[in-house]
């Protein structure tokens, strides 16, 4: 679910804007790292604490055909 929320938030942003997400699902770490590798977006910040994972993503430029 955290990745779905991230994608929805990124869709509302313009290139270069950022979104901060806080998740509790440990599997989201793998999901987010894979997502940014396969997308034009960047992971600017990642922090893991006892019960939270914090991400800051930057929306990349859309790839035009």
Buried (B, 14 or more C-beta within 10 A) or exposed (E): EBBEEBEEBBEEBEEEEBBEBEBEEEEBBEBBEEBBEEBEBBBEEBEEEEEEBEBBBBBBEEEEE
